[in-house]
Amino acid sequence: MWCLGRSRSCGAFATPARAPVSCEAGFAPGATCHSATVSCPNLPDIGVTWADVGLIREGRIVVIGGNGGTVPAGGAFAPTYTQAGFQETQIVFSSDWEYGDDDILAAACRPATIVDYLHSGTGAAYCAQGDSAGSGAIGYGLAWYGLSDELDNVEFTVGPVFSNISRGCKVPYAPAVTVIPTDGEPFDDDPQYNIEYADMSKWTGTACLPSGESSPEDLDKEAAQSIIQARATLSYPSTSIAAWDCNNGLNPSAAQSYLFLQQVTTPWTLTSISGCTGPEGTSTGVTPQGIPAETATANDMIPHCIRRREKPRLQP
């Protein structure tokens, strides 16, 4: 059993990791895949597959994709990371990791459990990269499940998106957030889940952006599932953090990202990305200096993914 965090419950593998399995489409070429079943308190068990490509010379970089985390993400980064001496590990769930018991904060035990498990067998620098809801999974892990004791560097791409769920679901609408990047000009972004409200309603068990005014009960429940709330750990002295957010205002990812970063008491960077395709398509985006967003993300990950702490690591 992997007991994580300062204030949340333990997760475990109901079905232990097995010998390599076939890798589905979307994983990086040449990867080796493994699967297991994750069990968390008061939640249905969920399957997880992870794909390792490259050798752990400098360290390991785990990647979690957006939405429910059911599609491999980060494959485009694999050649760069492996050439720099890192193993990239793509994590994919058999169904939406957020769904179960109407509580995303509790469900975040699932990605935290597999991220913790992979850390225990690394023995080198250990870092994470998340896209949209995958950034949310990592944000929960840092704030609630003790992953700041394990992760040396985090790259948040268009997220974390669950920072203030009640503000994203509330009717009447909450006001726009003025995002102030450390690289780029300030811009406004609305925190509402206008595109994502159906998934948010399913995952939280509330009426997200209802046709009428939000009920106090729903707002309280949404606040209690947000990353940012009382008892969250928001100081990460041994974890460097960088965020990359589209500045086109097409969804709440930038607003929600900034709502999280504003509360973090240790250093972080946020780069404004122009030219995104749709709400979160950073593959076509560029930094204020004209550098492709994916190139800039990798260029930030590689020098910052260094081992920052010395402590025993148990082999899985």
Order of alpha helices (4+ residues) and beta strands (2+ residues): beta-beta-beta-beta-alpha-beta-alpha-alpha-beta-alpha-beta-alpha-beta-beta-alpha-alpha-beta-alpha-beta-alpha
